[in-house]
């Protein structure tokens, strides 16, 4: 089956970690025998000349449509690029049977154009937090109207969490919904017996975006909680030096806080396997890949009760706390240390692997594709 992914976000040279969870979905679909091609529509101030470039990325053909941000609202430029990508796809003799869009805005119009040109069904996976009331300022009238235009012509809407589905419906987007989670490469993220140590190792990995992630709150809680026999590792793709400087600005001992920069997947997995607890103190989320990856490594998670996180965490694999309540975060961290043997690493990993593996998610998508084509 030929599946054409049309993505608003996707890893590229301009932004290597952008939409990496969409690339994982593509790999999951490929793993169950589908032919997958990706088209990624990019607008950027770092793009000076429009164009279409084909590369092979993780054994998947990816067409990058590059448009300068100044031309974002140029219907003429969009029409030129749309014609060009259709010509390139036909030239490669790849004829899609399903258009699978990811993140409706801004690539939804392109996905709809390709659906109409090739006369095939359109499904859309949504990952964006903009539908949530906390992000109402991001959900402009332009986004609202263009999203409606696309979703009205979409056969199946596939949000990554039930919470996101509810947020979309609350915005007035009715349709045929089915939740399909993010996926994890379980050949990279798997459990390994943890070396016994008196030092309890907390881990946080994110992009440090303050509006969502509240990494600063984790740092404050660790310092204020006086965790003498624990360490906290902060890693991710954001400004790590800013996080280090913030920690230094606080009145406390930061000698047990370890700051690391951007990591490769294998490095993330190794770090998870050498930790005792993953922390995510977010103000809002959808279905965080880092939680699924932690669980696949057998790592319990301490996270906030927001978005799709309660759909991932229960008493068997972690602790939920309210957002922005550092006192409760400190209490939960002490509970994690005091009950380090409470969680069954192997059981956490087995359950997560069944739920998030390439095979599980790939087969779910494949069954949806088949049902749509049968109809």
TISEMAR-15372 format. One line per 3 residues: number of its first residue (from 1); for each residue z, y, x of C-alpha. Coordinates in nm, 4 decimals, decimal comma, m for minus. Layout:
N
NUM> Z/Y/X ~ ...
This chain:
375
1> 0,0000/0,0000/0,0000 ~ m0,0966/0,3434/0,1354 ~ 0,1819/0,6015/0,1010
4> 0,1268/0,9663/0,1911 ~ 0,4474/1,1537/0,2666 ~ 0,4208/1,5311/0,2132
7> 0,7254/1,6951/0,3652 ~ 0,8720/2,0437/0,3693 ~ 1,0916/1,9333/0,6609
10> 1,0052/1,6912/0,9408 ~ 1,0869/1,6615/1,3130 ~ 0,8418/1,8535/1,5319
13> 0,8219/2,0148/1,8752 ~ 0,9293/2,3411/1,7155 ~ 1,2351/2,1777/1,5590
16> 1,2977/1,8215/1,6819 ~ 1,5880/1,7456/1,4425 ~ 1,4509/1,9165/1,1313
19> 1,4370/1,6680/0,8438 ~ 1,5039/1,3668/1,0661 ~ 1,6385/1,1902/0,7536
22> 1,2890/1,2206/0,6009 ~ 1,1427/1,0531/0,9080 ~ 1,3968/0,7744/0,8567
25> 1,2719/0,7322/0,4987 ~ 0,9164/0,7065/0,6320 ~ 1,0246/0,4384/0,8790
28> 1,2056/0,2499/0,6011 ~ 0,8904/0,2485/0,3863 ~ 0,6827/0,1380/0,6850
31> 0,9309/m0,1433/0,7574 ~ 0,8490/m0,3140/0,4253 ~ 0,4772/m0,3336/0,4984
34> 0,3402/m0,0037/0,3659 ~ 0,0888/0,2093/0,5542 ~ 0,2566/0,5483/0,5909
37> 0,0970/0,8787/0,6872 ~ 0,2929/1,2052/0,6924 ~ 0,1761/1,5609/0,6257
40> 0,4259/1,8300/0,7218 ~ 0,3688/2,1886/0,6101 ~ 0,5260/2,4279/0,8631
43> 0,5750/2,8046/0,8332 ~ 0,7258/2,9748/1,1375 ~ 0,7443/3,3055/1,3222
46> 0,6740/3,0983/1,6348 ~ 0,3310/2,9991/1,5000 ~ 0,0586/3,2513/1,5823
49> m0,2579/3,0654/1,4820 ~ m0,2977/2,8425/1,1745 ~ m0,4166/2,4888/1,2319
52> m0,3847/2,1159/1,1673 ~ m0,2766/1,8794/1,4426 ~ m0,2439/1,5001/1,4252
55> 0,0087/1,3145/1,6408 ~ 0,1549/0,9644/1,6425 ~ 0,5320/0,9938/1,6093
58> 0,7454/0,6793/1,6031 ~ 0,4277/0,4810/1,5296 ~ 0,3501/0,6915/1,2220
61> 0,0495/0,9292/1,2038 ~ 0,1784/1,2800/1,1327 ~ m0,0405/1,5783/1,0428
64> 0,1288/1,9104/1,1163 ~ m0,0140/2,1972/0,9112 ~ 0,0952/2,5104/1,0977
67> 0,0844/2,8496/0,9271 ~ 0,2326/3,1773/1,0616 ~ 0,5213/3,2902/0,8423
70> 0,3438/3,6217/0,7803 ~ 0,0760/3,4248/0,5918 ~ 0,3217/3,2233/0,3841
73> 0,2140/3,3884/0,0585 ~ m0,1575/3,3899/0,1380 ~ m0,3270/3,1726/m0,1243
76> m0,6512/3,1992/0,0728 ~ m0,4882/3,0584/0,3881 ~ m0,3234/2,7795/0,1873
79> m0,6587/2,6875/0,0289 ~ m0,8211/2,6696/0,3733 ~ m0,5439/2,4458/0,5104
82> m0,5454/2,2235/0,2010 ~ m0,9203/2,1637/0,2350 ~ m0,8777/2,0937/0,6041
85> m0,6068/1,8300/0,5559 ~ m0,8082/1,6554/0,2845 ~ m1,1062/1,6423/0,5190
88> m0,8897/1,5004/0,7984 ~ m0,7385/1,2349/0,5715 ~ m1,0762/1,1251/0,4413
91> m1,2127/1,1199/0,7936 ~ m0,9360/0,8809/0,8939 ~ m1,0305/0,6595/0,5962
94> m0,6731/0,6809/0,4674 ~ m0,6813/0,6981/0,0883 ~ m0,3310/0,7325/m0,0565
97> m0,2185/0,5247/m0,3518 ~ 0,1045/0,7243/m0,3928 ~ 0,1898/1,0801/m0,2863
100> 0,5578/1,0829/m0,1892 ~ 0,6852/1,4370/m0,1494 ~ 1,0079/1,5316/0,0244
103> 1,1863/1,8594/m0,0608 ~ 0,9916/2,0317/m0,3380 ~ 0,9908/2,3823/m0,1915
106> 0,7695/2,4851/m0,0185 ~ 0,5505/2,1730/0,0272 ~ 0,5461/2,0836/m0,3426
109> 0,2321/2,2841/m0,4151 ~ 0,0461/2,0975/m0,1406 ~ 0,1733/1,7618/m0,2724
112> 0,0570/1,8540/m0,6231 ~ m0,2830/1,9613/m0,4892 ~ m0,3232/1,6277/m0,3086
115> m0,2119/1,4354/m0,6188 ~ m0,4787/1,6061/m0,8263 ~ m0,7481/1,5674/m0,5621
118> m0,6918/1,1955/m0,5003 ~ m0,5948/1,1262/m0,8633 ~ m0,2852/0,9261/m0,7703
121> 0,0800/0,9362/m0,8850 ~ 0,3287/1,1798/m0,7337 ~ 0,6957/1,1033/m0,6661
124> 0,9400/1,3434/m0,5051 ~ 1,2551/1,2812/m0,3041 ~ 1,4868/1,5821/m0,3015
127> 1,7379/1,6533/m0,0241 ~ 1,7956/2,0285/m0,0640 ~ 2,1372/2,1728/m0,1500
130> 1,9828/2,4828/m0,3053 ~ 2,0193/2,3427/m0,6573 ~ 2,3980/2,3612/m0,6312
133> 2,5750/2,6569/m0,7905 ~ 2,7342/2,7499/m0,4578 ~ 2,3834/2,8225/m0,3259
136> 2,2529/3,0157/m0,6258 ~ 2,1425/3,3014/m0,3973 ~ 1,8919/3,0648/m0,2327
139> 1,7453/2,9571/m0,5656 ~ 1,5161/3,2550/m0,6226 ~ 1,2830/3,3039/m0,9181
142> 0,9896/3,2075/m0,6949 ~ 1,1609/2,8823/m0,5951 ~ 1,2564/2,8146/m0,9563
145> 0,9080/2,8600/m1,1012 ~ 0,7223/2,6734/m0,8267 ~ 0,9685/2,3857/m0,8419
148> 0,9175/2,3558/m1,2172 ~ 0,5388/2,3554/m1,1743 ~ 0,5619/2,0623/m0,9337
151> 0,8332/1,8553/m1,1046 ~ 0,6562/1,8829/m1,4404 ~ 0,3712/1,6839/m1,2799
154> 0,5945/1,4374/m1,0932 ~ 0,6148/1,0814/m1,2241 ~ 0,9501/1,0039/m1,0626
157> 1,2182/1,2333/m0,9161 ~ 1,4258/1,0670/m0,6439 ~ 1,7328/1,2715/m0,5401
160> 1,9423/1,1181/m0,2629 ~ 2,2658/1,1325/m0,4657 ~ 2,3794/1,1299/m0,8276
163> 2,5490/1,4646/m0,7671 ~ 2,2183/1,6197/m0,6618 ~ 2,0474/1,4691/m0,9662
166> 2,3077/1,6352/m1,1897 ~ 2,2560/1,9674/m1,0110 ~ 1,8791/1,9456/m1,0666
169> 1,9187/1,8606/m1,4342 ~ 2,1642/2,1485/m1,4749 ~ 1,8902/2,3801/m1,3452
172> 1,6675/2,2627/m1,6300 ~ 1,4527/2,0076/m1,4494 ~ 1,4169/1,7182/m1,6878
175> 1,2163/1,4106/m1,5977 ~ 1,2366/1,0496/m1,4881 ~ 1,5165/1,0260/m1,2296
178> 1,6245/0,7485/m0,9951 ~ 1,8671/0,7922/m0,7051 ~ 1,7613/0,6544/m0,3662
181> 2,0028/0,7156/m0,0797 ~ 1,9316/0,8215/0,2763 ~ 1,8707/0,5384/0,5180
184> 2,0066/0,4250/0,8563 ~ 1,8436/0,2411/1,1445 ~ 2,0920/m0,0456/1,1651
187> 1,9372/m0,1712/1,4891 ~ 2,0898/0,1432/1,6456 ~ 2,3947/0,1995/1,4237
190> 2,5974/m0,1224/1,4241 ~ 2,9630/m0,2115/1,4906 ~ 3,1178/m0,3216/1,8170
193> 3,4848/m0,4067/1,8753 ~ 3,6713/m0,0913/1,9720 ~ 3,8609/m0,1013/2,3006
196> 4,2311/m0,0680/2,2281 ~ 4,3740/0,2678/2,3278 ~ 4,6890/0,4661/2,2582
199> 4,4736/0,7780/2,2273 ~ 4,3239/0,8214/1,8784 ~ 3,9707/0,9639/1,8927
202> 3,8440/1,1920/1,6129 ~ 3,4730/1,2729/1,6000 ~ 3,2704/1,5460/1,4291
205> 2,8910/1,5748/1,4556 ~ 2,6907/1,8410/1,2701 ~ 2,4783/2,1537/1,3148
208> 2,7945/2,3714/1,2902 ~ 2,6404/2,5813/1,0121 ~ 2,9486/2,7740/0,8878
211> 2,8387/2,8072/0,5268 ~ 2,8266/2,4306/0,4823 ~ 3,0012/2,2470/0,7649
214> 3,3212/2,4469/0,8352 ~ 3,3519/2,3065/1,1882 ~ 3,5865/2,5949/1,2676
217> 3,8286/2,4586/1,0076 ~ 3,8366/2,1220/1,1860 ~ 3,9131/2,2932/1,5170
220> 4,1925/2,4992/1,3618 ~ 4,3429/2,1931/1,1937 ~ 4,3400/1,9931/1,5168
223> 4,5149/2,2696/1,7082 ~ 4,7690/2,3423/1,4335 ~ 4,8391/1,9733/1,3717
226> 4,9844/1,9124/1,7206 ~ 4,8028/1,5828/1,7756 ~ 4,9519/1,4912/2,1135
229> 4,8047/1,1399/2,1274 ~ 4,4611/1,2257/1,9914 ~ 4,1366/1,3859/2,0996
232> 3,8668/1,5619/1,9002 ~ 3,5029/1,5435/2,0030 ~ 3,2685/1,8100/1,8633
235> 2,8959/1,7384/1,9055 ~ 2,5683/1,8324/1,7424 ~ 2,2565/2,0444/1,7309
238> 2,4151/2,3837/1,6687 ~ 2,5517/2,6455/1,9087 ~ 2,8111/2,4382/2,0938
241> 2,9073/2,7274/2,3193 ~ 2,9929/2,9328/2,0119 ~ 3,2239/2,6536/1,8975
244> 3,3830/2,6351/2,2426 ~ 3,4346/3,0126/2,2476 ~ 3,5870/3,0016/1,9001
247> 3,8353/2,7342/2,0047 ~ 3,9332/2,9393/2,3128 ~ 3,9952/3,2421/2,0905
250> 4,2684/3,0573/1,9016 ~ 4,6295/3,0532/2,0107 ~ 4,6657/2,6900/2,1009
253> 4,5998/2,4037/2,3405 ~ 4,2338/2,3012/2,3391 ~ 4,2517/2,0671/2,6377
256> 4,2064/1,7643/2,4090 ~ 3,8957/1,9016/2,2381 ~ 3,5715/1,7733/2,3908
259> 3,2552/1,9760/2,3315 ~ 2,9149/1,8079/2,3555 ~ 2,5660/1,9330/2,2729
262> 2,2701/1,7743/2,1004 ~ 2,2546/1,3960/2,1216 ~ 1,9898/1,1285/2,0845
265> 2,0354/0,8641/1,8129 ~ 2,1566/0,6016/2,0591 ~ 2,4110/0,8466/2,2024
268> 2,5373/0,9311/1,8528 ~ 2,5806/0,5603/1,7763 ~ 2,7646/0,4964/2,1047
271> 2,9967/0,7879/2,0336 ~ 3,0698/0,6575/1,6848 ~ 3,1449/0,3107/1,8194
274> 3,3946/0,4574/2,0690 ~ 3,5776/0,6679/1,8071 ~ 3,8487/0,5862/1,5521
277> 3,7619/0,8305/1,2724 ~ 3,4722/1,0579/1,1766 ~ 3,5577/1,3958/1,0186
280> 3,3341/1,6033/0,7911 ~ 3,5106/1,9099/0,6456 ~ 3,2101/2,0485/0,4560
283> 3,2110/2,3031/0,1749 ~ 2,9090/2,1322/0,0149 ~ 2,6848/1,8341/0,0938
286> 2,4305/1,5983/m0,0608 ~ 2,4496/1,2507/0,0959 ~ 2,5293/1,3048/0,4658
289> 2,3480/1,0714/0,7038 ~ 2,6366/1,0981/0,9522 ~ 2,8685/0,9323/0,7010
292> 2,6229/0,6470/0,6387 ~ 2,5713/0,6090/1,0149 ~ 2,9476/0,6106/1,0798
295> 3,0014/0,3422/0,8176 ~ 2,7206/0,1278/0,9629 ~ 2,9130/0,1441/1,2920
298> 3,2293/0,0372/1,1085 ~ 3,3892/0,3805/1,1511 ~ 3,6133/0,5111/0,8685
301> 3,5437/0,8665/0,7539 ~ 3,7709/1,1535/0,6553 ~ 3,5659/1,3958/0,4449
304> 3,5789/1,6499/0,1663 ~ 3,5374/1,5574/m0,1983 ~ 3,2115/1,7500/m0,2470
307> 2,8519/1,6714/m0,3443 ~ 2,7502/1,3100/m0,2968 ~ 3,0334/1,2295/m0,0536
310> 3,2547/1,0651/m0,3230 ~ 2,9621/0,8295/m0,3865 ~ 2,9977/0,7080/m0,0259
313> 3,3732/0,6955/0,0363 ~ 3,6469/0,4901/m0,1271 ~ 3,9816/0,3482/m0,0169
316> 3,8090/0,0757/0,1855 ~ 3,6171/0,3077/0,4192 ~ 3,7849/0,6461/0,4350
319> 3,9884/0,9284/0,2862 ~ 3,8740/1,2130/0,0610 ~ 4,0387/1,5579/0,0638
322> 3,9615/1,8883/m0,1097 ~ 3,7351/2,1358/0,0748 ~ 3,8804/2,4316/0,2661
325> 4,2395/2,3037/0,2560 ~ 4,3350/2,2684/0,6203 ~ 4,6908/2,1602/0,5430
328> 4,5592/1,8544/0,3590 ~ 4,3137/1,7882/0,6416 ~ 4,6025/1,7859/0,8901
331> 4,8033/1,5496/0,6674 ~ 4,5060/1,3144/0,6309 ~ 4,4429/1,3152/1,0059
334> 4,8042/1,2114/1,0664 ~ 4,7606/0,9394/0,8021 ~ 4,4531/0,8119/0,9865
337> 4,6476/0,7920/1,3122 ~ 4,9477/0,6265/1,1507 ~ 4,7349/0,3696/0,9692
340> 4,4688/0,2986/1,2288 ~ 4,4661/m0,0734/1,1443 ~ 4,4242/m0,0161/0,7713
343> 4,0437/m0,0250/0,7765 ~ 3,8342/m0,3370/0,8359 ~ 3,5595/m0,2337/1,0768
346> 3,3389/m0,5347/1,0118 ~ 3,3673/m0,5061/0,6341 ~ 3,2844/m0,1338/0,6397
349> 2,9747/m0,2027/0,8492 ~ 2,8566/m0,4975/0,6367 ~ 2,8788/m0,3047/0,3104
352> 2,7070/m0,0003/0,4609 ~ 2,4272/m0,2049/0,6146 ~ 2,3490/m0,3678/0,2799
355> 2,3330/m0,0251/0,1171 ~ 2,1614/0,1963/0,3768 ~ 1,9412/m0,0272/0,5959
358> 1,5658/0,0274/0,6312 ~ 1,5063/m0,2935/0,4377 ~ 1,7336/m0,1942/0,1486
361> 1,5959/0,1570/0,1074 ~ 1,2378/0,0561/0,1886 ~ 1,2381/m0,2178/m0,0768
364> 1,3881/0,0217/m0,3317 ~ 1,1063/0,2693/m0,2722 ~ 0,8485/m0,0118/m0,2786
367> 0,9734/m0,1370/m0,6143 ~ 0,9481/0,2147/m0,7567 ~ 0,5920/0,2504/m0,6212
370> 0,4874/m0,0815/m0,7771 ~ 0,6405/0,0065/m1,1133 ~ 0,4571/0,3406/m1,1212
373> 0,1213/0,1866/m1,0281 ~ 0,1714/m0,0912/m1,2855 ~ 0,2271/0,1676/m1,5576
